[in-house]
Amino acid sequence: MIGVIGAGAWGTALAQVLASDGSAVRLWAREPELVAEIAARRTNSLFLPGAVLAPGITPTGDLADLADCAALLVVVPAQFLAGVVAGLPAPPRDLVLCAKGIEAGSGRLMAEVAAAAAPGAEIAVLSGPTFAHEVAAGLPTAVTLACGGGEAQWHRLAPLVSRRTLRPYYSDDVIGAEIGGAIKNVLAIACGVVEGLGLGQNARAALIARGYAEMLRFGQAKGARAETLAGLCGLGDLVLTCSSSSSRNFSLGQALGEGMSAAAALAGKTSVAEGAATAPVLAALAAQAGLAMPIVTAVDRLLAGELTAAEAAAALLARPLRAEQGDAP
């Protein structure tokens, strides 16, 4: 049996696809009313409306019920991961992290957070271009499964997570997989701003390309491999998230571009736009390392209320002319 911790849209979608072949999946939800709804009606109207959940999914509100799972997919928001993993009575050998972000305050990636909270577990990261509603509907999806335990862990996990419509690709670059997933959320906010301001498709394509350059710059400085960031968990996820209002981060940026304040745009949301929490810590880490990340910095200042969307766009366009590649001025 495989366990999924977190019954938001993405966690529920993962549970659904994993149960699509009749496998037993245990799904942990924080909200008692959601556990009751899934058990009684086979629906998750709060986070994944419209989906009829597979009979193999068993909901629970008790982390102890996951003790007999062969592996756990941890799909809680990034800022809550430490507390949830620390609350596991007996973590299994394999923890697969599916949240995309950087811990506020500490600046730690999710694998570092999980390793500290569950020192006996081997950590893997599942990341890539994934809209939850498409995964739940059984549409074809490919992801990176980065295994900190190398090929031995991959051979344990690949049969557990691979399904007819969910295809994992192996990597051992956990840092690259994490950085790609975290940074693309911030860049998706920027692309949403472009949409909200009505700046056009040329501007969005340019922002994706220049944002990818920032992702590479930061990732390689932290030890990620360029080929990882050019794959599903980097460029692939970036293109998807920066191109559709189905992305929570893109929708947040679009609201900011249309003149809404960050507080108003974030108020009352049931799902988390991870980029809003990641932007300030990512901007701070870049500044500490002396890395130029002007798009990330602009998003951080916009979210903090230091710039309007129009001012942020104008500041990026007014930057000094320079070479496209390298560190030339």
C-alpha positions in Angstrom: 0.0 0.0 0.0 1.1 3.5 -0.7 0.2 6.5 1.4 -0.5 10.1 0.4 -0.2 12.9 3.0 -2.3 15.9 2.1 -5.7 15.9 0.5 -5.5 19.2 -1.4 -6.0 19.2 -5.2 -2.5 17.7 -5.9 -2.5 15.1 -3.2 -6.0 13.9 -4.1 -5.1 13.8 -7.8 -2.0 11.7 -7.0 -4.1 9.3 -4.8 -6.6 9.0 -7.7 -4.1 8.1 -10.3 -2.3 5.7 -8.0 -5.6 4.0 -7.3 -6.6 3.9 -11.0 -5.3 0.3 -11.4 -7.1 -1.0 -8.3 -4.2 -0.4 -5.9 -4.9 0.5 -2.3 -4.0 4.0 -1.4 -4.4 5.6 2.1 -5.0 9.4 1.9 -4.5 11.6 5.0 -6.4 14.8 5.3 -6.1 17.4 8.0 -9.8 18.4 7.9 -12.2 15.8 9.6 -15.1 17.0 7.4 -13.1 16.2 4.3 -12.2 12.7 5.6 -15.9 12.1 6.2 -16.9 13.4 2.7 -14.3 11.2 0.9 -15.4 8.2 2.8 -19.2 8.8 2.4 -19.4 10.4 -1.1 -16.1 9.6 -2.8 -15.7 13.3 -3.6 -13.4 16.2 -2.5 -15.6 19.2 -3.2 -13.3 21.6 -1.4 -10.1 21.0 -3.4 -10.9 18.8 -6.4 -14.5 19.3 -7.4 -16.0 17.2 -10.1 -13.8 14.1 -9.5 -15.3 10.8 -8.4 -12.6 9.2 -6.3 -11.6 5.6 -6.8 -12.8 2.9 -4.4 -9.2 2.0 -3.5 -8.7 5.3 -1.8 -9.2 5.1 2.0 -9.2 8.5 3.8 -7.9 9.0 7.3 -7.2 11.8 9.7 -4.7 9.9 11.7 -1.1 9.8 10.6 -0.6 6.5 12.6 -2.8 4.8 9.9 0.0 5.3 7.4 2.5 3.1 9.4 2.1 0.1 7.1 2.5 2.0 3.9 5.5 1.0 1.7 6.2 4.6 0.9 4.6 8.0 1.6 4.0 10.8 -0.9 4.1 14.0 1.2 1.9 16.6 -0.5 1.3 19.2 2.2 2.2 22.9 1.5 5.9 23.6 1.8 5.6 25.7 4.9 3.9 23.0 6.8 6.1 20.1 5.7 8.4 20.1 8.8 5.6 19.8 11.3 3.7 17.1 9.4 6.8 14.9 8.8 7.9 15.3 12.4 4.4 14.1 13.5 4.8 10.7 11.7 4.9 8.0 14.4 7.2 5.8 12.3 8.3 7.2 8.9 8.7 4.5 6.2 12.0 3.9 4.4 11.0 6.2 1.5 9.5 9.7 1.7 8.5 11.2 -1.7 8.2 15.0 -1.5 5.7 16.5 -3.8 5.5 20.1 -2.4 7.3 22.8 -4.3 8.9 25.6 -2.3 11.6 26.8 0.1 11.0 27.0 3.8 10.5 30.6 5.0 13.0 31.7 7.7 15.5 28.9 7.2 15.9 29.0 3.5 16.0 25.2 3.4 14.8 23.1 0.5 12.1 20.5 1.2 14.5 17.6 1.2 16.6 19.3 3.9 13.5 19.9 5.9 12.3 16.3 5.6 15.8 14.8 6.3 16.0 16.8 9.6 12.4 15.8 10.6 12.8 12.1 9.7 16.5 11.3 9.7 16.0 7.6 9.1 14.2 8.0 5.8 15.5 8.1 2.3 14.2 11.2 0.5 12.9 11.4 -3.1 11.3 14.3 -4.9 8.5 14.0 -7.5 8.2 17.1 -9.6 7.2 18.1 -13.1 4.5 19.8 -15.3 1.3 18.7 -13.5 -2.1 20.2 -13.3 -4.0 18.3 -10.6 -7.3 18.2 -12.5 -5.6 16.6 -15.6 -3.8 14.0 -13.5 -7.0 13.1 -11.7 -8.8 12.8 -15.1 -6.3 10.3 -16.3 -4.7 12.5 -18.9 -1.0 11.6 -19.8 1.6 13.1 -17.4 5.3 12.7 -17.1 7.3 13.7 -14.1 10.9 13.6 -12.7 11.4 11.2 -9.8 14.7 12.4 -8.2 16.0 9.8 -5.8 18.4 10.8 -3.0 19.0 7.0 -2.5 20.1 6.6 -6.1 19.1 3.7 -8.4 18.3 1.4 -5.5 15.6 3.7 -4.3 14.4 4.3 -7.9 13.9 0.6 -8.4 11.8 0.5 -5.2 9.7 3.6 -6.0 9.2 3.4 -9.8 6.8 0.4 -9.7 4.9 2.1 -6.8 4.2 5.4 -8.6 4.2 4.5 -12.3 0.8 4.1 -13.9 -0.6 3.9 -17.4 -1.0 7.7 -17.5 1.7 8.7 -15.0 5.3 8.2 -16.3 8.2 8.9 -14.0 11.7 9.6 -15.3 14.7 8.9 -13.1 17.2 11.4 -11.7 19.5 11.5 -8.8 19.6 15.3 -8.8 17.4 16.1 -5.8 18.6 19.7 -5.6 17.8 20.4 -9.2 14.3 18.9 -9.0 13.6 21.0 -5.9 15.0 24.2 -7.3 13.1 23.9 -10.6 9.8 23.4 -8.8 10.3 26.2 -6.3 11.5 28.9 -8.8 8.9 28.2 -11.5 6.2 29.2 -9.0 7.7 32.6 -8.6 8.2 33.1 -12.3 4.5 32.0 -12.9 3.4 34.9 -10.8 5.5 37.2 -13.0 3.9 35.7 -16.1 0.4 36.2 -14.6 1.3 39.9 -14.1 2.2 40.1 -17.8 -1.3 38.8 -18.6 -3.0 41.1 -16.1 -1.2 44.1 -17.6 -2.1 43.1 -21.1 1.5 43.1 -22.2 1.1 40.4 -24.8 2.5 37.0 -25.8 6.0 38.4 -26.8 6.5 39.7 -23.3 5.4 36.4 -21.7 7.8 34.4 -23.9 10.6 36.7 -23.1 9.9 36.5 -19.4 9.8 32.7 -19.5 13.2 32.6 -21.3 14.8 35.2 -19.0 13.2 33.5 -16.0 14.7 30.2 -17.0 18.1 31.9 -17.1 17.6 33.0 -13.5 16.6 29.4 -12.6 19.8 28.1 -14.2 21.9 30.7 -12.5 20.5 30.0 -9.0 20.4 26.2 -9.5 23.9 25.8 -10.7 25.2 28.0 -7.8 23.4 25.6 -5.4 24.8 22.5 -7.0 22.0 21.6 -9.4 22.8 20.2 -12.9 21.8 22.2 -15.9 20.4 19.1 -17.7 18.0 18.6 -14.7 16.7 22.1 -15.0 16.3 21.6 -18.8 14.0 18.7 -18.1 10.5 18.0 -16.8 11.0 19.4 -13.3 12.5 22.7 -14.6 11.8 24.0 -18.1 8.8 21.6 -18.5 7.1 22.8 -15.3 8.0 26.4 -16.0 6.3 26.4 -19.5 3.1 24.8 -18.1 2.8 27.0 -15.0 3.6 30.2 -16.9 1.0 29.6 -19.6 -2.4 28.9 -18.0 -4.8 30.4 -15.5 -5.2 26.9 -14.2 -2.0 27.7 -12.3 -2.7 29.2 -8.9 0.5 31.2 -9.1 -0.3 32.5 -12.6 -3.8 33.5 -11.4 -2.3 35.3 -8.4 0.0 37.3 -10.7 -2.9 38.0 -13.1 -4.9 39.5 -10.2 -1.9 41.6 -9.2 -1.5 42.8 -12.8 -5.1 43.8 -12.9 -4.5 46.1 -9.8 -5.5 43.9 -6.9 -3.3 44.0 -3.8 -1.4 40.9 -2.7 -3.4 40.6 0.5 -6.7 40.8 -1.4 -5.6 38.3 -4.1 -4.5 35.8 -1.4 -7.5 36.3 0.9 -10.0 33.4 1.3 -8.1 31.0 -1.0 -8.5 27.3 -0.2 -5.5 26.3 -2.3 -2.0 27.7 -1.7 0.0 29.7 -4.2 3.4 28.5 -3.1 5.2 31.2 -5.1 3.9 33.9 -2.7 5.8 32.3 0.2 8.8 31.3 -1.9 9.5 34.7 -3.5 10.8 36.6 -0.5 13.1 33.8 0.8 14.4 33.1 -2.8 15.1 36.8 -3.3 17.0 36.9 0.0 19.0 33.8 -0.9 19.9 35.2 -4.3 21.0 38.5 -2.7 23.1 36.7 -0.1 24.9 34.7 -2.9 25.4 37.8 -5.1 23.2 36.3 -7.9 21.3 38.6 -10.2 17.6 37.5 -10.3 15.8 40.7 -11.3 12.4 38.9 -12.1 12.4 37.2 -8.8 13.3 40.4 -7.0 10.5 42.3 -8.9 7.9 39.7 -7.8 9.1 39.9 -4.2 8.8 43.7 -4.2 5.4 43.5 -5.9 4.1 41.1 -3.3 5.5 43.3 -0.5 3.7 46.3 -1.8 6.9 48.2 -2.7 6.0 48.4 -6.4 2.9 48.4 -8.5 2.7 45.8 -11.3 3.3 48.6 -13.9 6.3 49.8 -12.0 7.7 46.3 -11.7 7.4 45.8 -15.5 8.9 49.2 -16.2 11.9 48.5 -13.9 12.6 45.3 -15.7 12.4 47.0 -19.2 14.7 49.8 -18.0 17.6 47.5 -16.9 21.0 48.1 -18.6 21.5 46.3 -21.9 23.8 43.3 -21.7 24.7 40.0 -23.4 22.1 37.3 -23.3 24.4 34.6 -21.9 27.1 34.7 -19.4 28.1 37.4 -16.9 28.9 40.1 -19.3 27.5 43.6 -18.2 
